[in-house]
Amino acid sequence: MSMTDTVADTLTRIRNANTVKRSHVDMPFSKLKEDLLRALVREGYVEKYERVEATPVDTLRAKLRYVGRQGKVIQGLCRVSKPGKRVYVGAKSLPVVRNGLGVAILSTPKGVLTDSECRRENVGGEVLCHVW
């Protein structure tokens, strides 16, 4: 059975692992998921990720980040653009998540970037998700 929304599956896996305070989460490999995890590492929500060679499909293993004993770095994840309703924004109308405390992750012609990187590069694209 094929999966129609791999980004939503990735966000759900991260959300579920974060809720039960797992140290890492595994997911099937894809380039979009890898780029999404790379953006989360740049913003400090995920410590690191690695590609694990396996058969029949490679796996991405992300190490979640926590502060202290109880502190979750990821407070919430929200999928914005869905397969049934794509959400595109221009460079002038980039979203602000939680008054600047969160981050929007976009798929742009220059790759998967955060909202601050899109402002710096002056580029818009498809809003994948919000993370705070």
Sine and cosine of phi, psi and omega as CSV:
sin_phi,cos_phi,sin_psi,cos_psi,sin_omega,cos_omega
0.00,0.00,0.74,-0.67,-0.02,-1.00
-1.00,-0.01,0.49,-0.87,0.00,-1.00
-0.99,-0.11,0.71,-0.70,-0.05,-1.00
-1.00,-0.01,-0.50,0.87,-0.05,-1.00
-0.78,-0.63,1.00,0.03,-0.07,-1.00
-0.96,0.29,-0.48,0.88,0.02,-1.00
-0.93,0.37,-0.68,0.73,0.04,-1.00
-0.89,0.45,-0.62,0.78,0.05,-1.00
-0.89,0.45,-0.68,0.74,0.02,-1.00
-0.89,0.46,-0.73,0.69,0.01,-1.00
-0.89,0.45,-0.62,0.79,0.03,-1.00
-0.92,0.40,-0.65,0.76,0.05,-1.00
-0.89,0.46,-0.69,0.73,0.02,-1.00
-0.91,0.40,-0.69,0.72,0.00,-1.00
-0.88,0.48,-0.70,0.71,-0.01,-1.00
-0.92,0.40,-0.68,0.73,0.01,-1.00
-0.92,0.39,-0.60,0.80,0.02,-1.00
-0.93,0.37,-0.59,0.81,-0.01,-1.00
-0.90,0.44,-0.66,0.76,-0.01,-1.00
-1.00,-0.10,0.18,0.98,0.08,-1.00
0.85,0.53,0.71,0.70,0.11,-0.99
-0.97,0.26,0.50,-0.87,-0.03,-1.00
-0.97,0.22,-0.51,0.86,0.00,-1.00
-0.56,-0.83,0.24,-0.97,0.02,-1.00
-0.67,-0.74,0.64,-0.77,0.02,-1.00
-0.94,-0.33,0.55,-0.83,0.04,-1.00
-0.46,-0.89,0.44,-0.90,0.04,-1.00
-0.89,0.46,0.54,-0.84,-0.08,-1.00
-0.97,0.23,0.66,-0.75,0.29,-0.96
-0.44,-0.90,0.38,-0.92,-0.04,-1.00
-0.91,0.41,-0.61,0.79,0.01,-1.00
-0.90,0.43,-0.67,0.74,0.04,-1.00
-0.90,0.44,-0.64,0.77,0.02,-1.00
-0.90,0.44,-0.67,0.74,0.03,-1.00
-0.92,0.40,-0.61,0.79,0.05,-1.00
-0.89,0.45,-0.71,0.70,0.04,-1.00
-0.91,0.42,-0.59,0.81,0.04,-1.00
-0.89,0.46,-0.64,0.77,0.04,-1.00
-0.92,0.39,-0.63,0.78,0.03,-1.00
-0.92,0.39,-0.55,0.83,0.07,-1.00
-0.93,0.37,-0.69,0.73,0.01,-1.00
-0.87,0.50,-0.58,0.81,-0.02,-1.00
-1.00,0.07,-0.15,0.99,0.08,-1.00
1.00,0.00,0.21,0.98,0.03,-1.00
-0.99,0.11,-0.45,0.89,0.01,-1.00
-0.82,-0.57,0.69,-0.73,-0.01,-1.00
-0.92,0.39,-0.81,0.59,-0.01,-1.00
-0.32,-0.95,0.20,-0.98,0.11,-0.99
-0.61,-0.79,0.35,-0.94,0.04,-1.00
-0.56,-0.83,0.45,-0.89,0.06,-1.00
-0.99,-0.10,0.84,-0.54,-0.02,-1.00
-0.97,-0.26,0.85,-0.52,0.02,-1.00
-0.95,0.32,0.80,-0.60,0.00,-1.00
-0.48,-0.88,0.27,-0.96,0.07,-1.00
-0.92,-0.39,0.62,-0.78,-0.01,1.00
-1.00,0.09,-0.25,0.97,-0.05,-1.00
-0.80,-0.60,0.68,-0.73,0.08,-1.00
-0.91,0.41,0.35,-0.94,-0.07,-1.00
-0.83,-0.55,0.60,-0.80,0.16,-0.99
-0.98,-0.19,0.77,-0.64,0.04,-1.00
-0.89,-0.46,0.90,-0.44,-0.01,-1.00
-0.96,-0.28,0.74,-0.67,0.06,-1.00
-1.00,-0.09,0.90,-0.44,-0.04,-1.00
-0.97,0.25,0.43,-0.90,-0.07,-1.00
-0.95,-0.31,0.70,-0.71,0.05,-1.00
-0.75,-0.66,0.44,-0.90,0.03,-1.00
-0.88,-0.47,0.87,-0.50,-0.02,-1.00
0.94,0.34,-0.40,-0.92,-0.03,-1.00
-0.99,0.15,-0.63,0.78,-0.13,-0.99
-0.92,-0.38,-0.20,0.98,-0.17,-0.98
-0.98,0.18,0.91,-0.42,0.12,-0.99
-1.00,0.02,0.72,-0.69,0.05,-1.00
-0.97,0.24,-0.66,0.75,0.04,-1.00
-1.00,0.05,0.94,-0.35,0.04,-1.00
-1.00,0.03,-0.48,0.88,0.00,-1.00
-0.24,-0.97,0.43,-0.90,0.06,-1.00
-0.72,-0.69,0.65,-0.76,-0.02,-1.00
-0.64,-0.77,0.84,-0.54,0.06,-1.00
-0.98,0.20,0.79,-0.62,-0.05,-1.00
-0.98,-0.20,-0.88,0.47,-0.02,-1.00
-1.00,0.06,0.81,-0.58,-0.05,-1.00
-0.89,-0.46,0.26,-0.96,0.00,-1.00
-0.86,0.51,-0.51,0.86,0.00,-1.00
-1.00,0.10,-0.35,0.94,-0.02,-1.00
-0.55,-0.83,0.99,-0.17,0.02,-1.00
-0.99,0.15,0.62,-0.78,0.00,-1.00
-0.88,-0.48,0.90,-0.43,0.01,-1.00
-0.91,-0.41,0.60,-0.80,0.06,-1.00
-0.74,-0.67,0.48,-0.88,0.06,-1.00
-1.00,0.04,0.10,-1.00,-0.02,-1.00
-0.91,0.41,-0.46,0.89,-0.03,-1.00
-0.99,0.11,-0.28,0.96,-0.08,-1.00
-0.84,-0.54,0.67,0.74,0.02,-1.00
-0.94,0.35,0.63,-0.78,-0.06,-1.00
-0.96,0.28,0.48,-0.88,0.12,-0.99
-0.93,-0.37,0.85,-0.52,-0.09,-1.00
-0.99,-0.13,0.83,-0.56,0.05,-1.00
0.77,0.64,0.74,0.67,0.00,-1.00
0.81,0.59,0.61,0.80,0.05,-1.00
1.00,-0.03,-0.07,1.00,0.02,-1.00
-0.99,0.13,-0.29,0.96,0.02,-1.00
-0.92,-0.39,-0.12,-0.99,-0.07,-1.00
-0.67,-0.74,0.62,-0.78,0.14,-0.99
-0.97,-0.23,0.69,-0.73,0.02,-1.00
-0.94,-0.35,0.80,-0.60,-0.09,-1.00
-0.86,-0.51,0.52,-0.86,0.15,-0.99
-0.99,-0.15,0.91,-0.42,-0.11,-0.99
-0.86,-0.51,0.15,-0.99,0.11,-0.99
-0.89,0.46,-0.33,0.94,0.03,-1.00
-0.99,-0.11,0.19,0.98,0.01,-1.00
0.94,-0.34,-0.12,-0.99,0.02,-1.00
-0.99,0.12,0.89,-0.47,-0.07,-1.00
-0.77,-0.63,0.34,-0.94,0.11,-0.99
-1.00,0.07,0.18,-0.98,-0.04,-1.00
-0.89,0.45,-0.61,0.80,0.02,-1.00
-0.92,0.38,-0.62,0.78,0.06,-1.00
-0.92,0.39,-0.58,0.82,0.04,-1.00
-0.92,0.40,-0.63,0.78,0.05,-1.00
-0.90,0.44,-0.67,0.74,0.01,-1.00
-0.91,0.42,-0.65,0.76,-0.02,-1.00
-1.00,0.09,-0.17,0.99,-0.04,-1.00
0.83,0.55,0.83,0.56,-0.03,-1.00
-0.66,-0.75,0.54,-0.84,0.07,-1.00
-0.92,-0.39,-0.08,-1.00,0.02,-1.00
0.17,-0.99,-0.37,-0.93,-0.02,-1.00
-1.00,0.02,0.81,-0.59,0.00,-1.00
-0.98,0.18,0.92,-0.38,-0.01,-1.00
-0.98,0.18,-0.78,0.62,-0.09,-1.00
-0.33,-0.94,0.23,-0.97,0.15,-0.99
-0.90,-0.43,0.65,-0.76,0.03,-1.00
-0.76,-0.65,0.72,-0.69,0.08,-1.00
-0.61,-0.80,0.00,0.00,0.00,0.00
